[in-house]
Amino acid sequence: MLEMKNEMDSSLAPIGHIYSASRSSRLFSRSRTVEELWGGLEQMLFSHKLAATDIAEIQAKLNSIKTRLGSAGVLINITGSATREAEKEIGKRFGAFGPPRPRNLITQNMENFFALSQIGGGQSGESKSTGASAAAEVYSSPSLQIGFAAISLKAAPYSSPLQAAELVLSHQLSTGALWEDIRMKGGAYGAFANPEHLEGCFSFSTYRDPNPLRSLDAFSSIINEAAAREVVDEASFEKASFEKAIIGTYSRETRPRSPMEKSLADFFRFLYGIEDRHRSQRLRDLINVSEDQIRAAEKRLADEAVHTRPVIIAGKAEAEKAEAKLGVELRALPV
């Protein structure tokens, strides 16, 4: 248990941008809520609680989980060519599980997941102010000399006309405005725009950021300035840059993957119900995305920007600045 706690603690500086984005987007879908509980800041706090728990109590909990898993059934994904031998071995080890059972209706209630939270917040968040920053969260860590900032907005639905446009737009922003404003001017090591259309969120985040509070303002400015941009003529849209963004996005979607990556991706698509026709349509939409769709995506994000959920993780000094600016309670991390 101590090893698990130390592993979680040591991951804060290397992947703080993932923690901040996970926390910011946790309420957009059931799976995002579960992911935050399973691998986000919630899990970091839980690892400290677990390390202080009596071994006998942990053993009893694990036995209870084992019993529940055994009655829930199992679905297994096999990667490799020796499938017949693998099936035999899997049968020996997991044959008692049986096929997956129907999902328990209790797990459909999001409030049951919120009740597991050690941080709290729920749907509305905890704040001393109102307005756009009412759902903001600020975390302080004495071990950090840099920070991380994230906001999450509602993304266009999966397979909608604007899905491809948001994918291209995220590439444009990550390699353009975010790079110039947050990396070159703000000094952050990284800045990202990442839409997850199956989960319903479009997240912006920074990596190793010396001024995460400034980055929050930069996110809003970049989104609003893009939406307010007027295209006077074809050249003003920077057609060459637009085409490069499409090529870059398409390349990311079709990049070579290892057999393990392919297998895992196919397994997730099976669970989500994504068929080859959906993938083909997604690529066709990317190739055919128009400038008008990009502008529509920009305006849609600007409209959603008033409903962001800002999250900052930083050292004590920067966290206290964010606490005062956003009007929220500072939460201290145990690392």
N, C-alpha and C positions, 0 to 999 in steps of 0.2 A: 504493500500500500504506500509505503514511503517512496518507493521508486516511481510510482504513478504520480504522486504529488510533485516530486522533483522534476519529472518530465514535463508536466503541465506548466510548472513555474518557469522553467527554462525556455518554453516556447513563446512566451509573451513578446519579447523583443524581436525574434525572427519573423513571427507571423501575426503581429498585433493588428495589421490591416485586415486580416481575415476575422479576427475576434471582433473588431469594431463593426465590420460590415455584417457579420452574423447577428450581432446584437441589434443593429439598426433595422434589419429586415425580418426579424423573428416573427412578426405578427402578420406577415403577408400570406402565409399558408400554414396548414397543419404541419407539413413536413419541415418547414423552416423553424417552427416552434420546437419540434422534436430535435432538430439538428442543433439548435442552440443549447438545449438541455443536455444533449449527448456529447457535444464537443466544443461548446463555447465557453464564455466566462462562467456560466452556471456550473460547468463540469470542473473548472478550476477551483471554484469554491467547494464543490462537493468532494474533490480529491483531498482537500485539507480536512474536511469533516471526516472522511473515510479513514485517513491516516490516524486520527485520534479515537477511532471506534474499536471496541474490544473485538479480538479475533473470533471469539465464539459467536458474537452477534453477526459478524460478517459471514461466517460459515452458515449460519441459519438462513440468512438472506439469500445466499447463493444457492442453497438447497431448494428454497422456495421458488427461485427463478428457474432452476433446472426443471422442477415439476411442471411449472406453467409452460415452459418451452416444449416439454415433451408432449403436452396435450394440445399444443397449437399447430402441430404439423410442421413440415419443412419443405422448402423449394430450393433446389440446388442447381447451380450453374457450373458446368464442366468446361475447362479450357485445356486443350491438348488433343493429341491424335489417338492416344490409347484409351478411348472412351469405354470399351468393353471392360477392361481391367479396372478402370475408375469406378464404373457402375457397381462392380462386384464389391469393391472396397467400401464404397459409400453405403451399399446395402448392409454390410456387416456393422458399420458404425452408426448408421442413422435409420436403419430399417424400422425401428420401433416408433419412429416419429409419425409416420403416415403422411397423407397429403395435407396441404394447408387447410385449416378450418376457416369458416366465415369470420370476418372481422367482428370483434366485440363492439357492440353499439356504444358502450361506455367510452371507448377511445375516440369516438367522433366528437365528443364534447370538448371544446378547446379549454374550457374552464378547468377541466381535470388536469390538463397539462400546466396551466398557470399556477395551480395549487402546488405543484412540485417545485416551483421557482424559489430559490433562496434569495434572489435579488428583489423580486416583486416587480411592480409596474403594470402588469396586466394590459388591458386594452388601452387605457387612458394614460398610463405613466404616472409618475409622482413628481410634482413640480410646485414651486412656490410662485409661479407666474402663469399667465395664460397666453394664448396666441400660438404662433408657429413653433415656438420653442418649448411648448408645454410638454412634449414627449421627449425632450432632450435628456441625455444621460451623460454624465462625466465621471470618469474613473481615474483614480490617482494611484500610481505605483512608485514607491521609493527607489526601485531598481532601474527606472527608466530615465534616460537623459534626452530622449526624443519622444515624439508622440505619434498618434494615429487618429485620423478623423474619418468619419463616414456619414453619409446620408443615404436614405433609401426612398424611392418614389414608386408609385404604382406603374408597372410596365403594361404595354399593350398585351392583349390576350394571345396565347399561343395560336399559331396559324392565322392570325388576323392580318389584314393588308399592311399594317405598319410594323409587323414583326421584323421583316427583313430590313426596313428602313432604320429601326432602332439598333439592329446589329451593326449596320454600316456607320450609323451616327456614333455609336460607342467607340468604334475604331478611330473615327475622325477626331473625337474629343480626346481619347487617350494619347494619340500621337500628335495632336495639335494644341488646342487651347489648354488642356490640363498640363501637358508637358511644359508649355511656355510659361504659364502663370504660376503653377504650383511647384514645378520642378526647377525651372530656370530662375524665376523671380523669388519664389518662396523658399527654395532650398531643400525641399523634400526629396528623398531618394526615389520615390515613385508616386504616381497618381493614376488611378484606374477608373474606367466606366464599364460596368458589367451588367447587362440585362439578363435576367433569368425568367424567361417567359412562362415556363411551366409553373414556376413558383409565384409569378405575378409581381416581381420586384425588379427595379432598375437601381443598382447601387453605385455610388461614387465613394472612393476611398483613397487614402494616402498612406504611404509607407515611409517610416523613419522621418517624420515630419517635425521640423524645429518649431513650427508655429501652426498647430492644428486649428486654432481658432480662426486664424486668417484664412485657412483653407476652406472652412465652412462658408465664409463670405464669398470666397472665390468660386465655389461650386454654384452658388445662387447666381452670381454675376455672369458666369459663363453660360449657364442655362438660359437666363433671361436675355442676354445679349445675342445669343444664337437665334432665339425666337423672334427678336426684334429686327434682325437683319433684313434689309430690303434688297432684293436682287434687281438691279437696274438693267443689266444686260446679261447675256450668257457668260461673258468673260468674268463678271464679278462673282460668279459662283465658284470660280476656280475649278473648271471642268477637269483639268489634269489631276488635281488633288482628289477630286470626287471619284474618278476612275481608279486611282491608286487605293482609295479606301475600300472600294468594292473588291478589288483584287486581293487586298490584304485580308479582308473578312472572309472571302471565299477560300483563300489558302488556309486560314485557320480552321475552317469547317472541314476541309478535305485533306488536312495534313496526314502524313503517314503515321500509323500507330502500331505499337507492338501487339503481338497476339493477345497478351493479357489485357491491354487497353481496349482492343476491339471487343473481346469477350465481355468485359465489364460494361462497356457502352451498350452492347446488344442486350445484355441482361436488364439494364435499367430501362431501355426502350421497351422491352417486353413488359416490364412491370408497369410502365406508364401507358402502354397501349399504343406506342408509336410504331407505325409500319413503314415499310420502304417508300410507299407513296408519299407519306408525310415528309420524309427526308428529301425525296426528289423535288417535291413542291417547294420546300424551303430553299434549296439551291437555285431553282428556277427564279424564285422571287428575288434572291440576292442578285442574280445576273441582270434582272430586269428592273431593279429598283430605280425610281425616278427622282429627280431633284425636287419635284413637288411633294413626294412622299417624305423625303428628308425634312423639308420645311414643315410638313404637317406633324412629323414626329417631334421636331424641336418645339413647336407651339404646344403640343400635348404635354411634353415634359415641363414646360414653363407653367402650364396650368396646374400641374400636379405638385410643383415645387413649394406651394404653400402648405402642403401636408407632409413635409419631410419629417424623418425621425433622426435627428443628429445624435451621433455618439462620438465622444472623445475619450481616448485613453492616453494618459501622459504622465510625466513626472509631476511632482508636487506643485512647483511654481506655475507651470502652464495649466495644470488642472484647476488651480485656484483662480486663475484668470478666466478660464472658461466657466467656472461655477458662478462667478460674479456677473459675467456678460449674459449668460443664458438663464440665470435665475433659477438654477436647480440645485439639489442637494448633492454635494460631492460624496462619492462612494470610494472608500479605500479598498484596494485589492491587497490580499495577503502576501504579495510578492513584490 
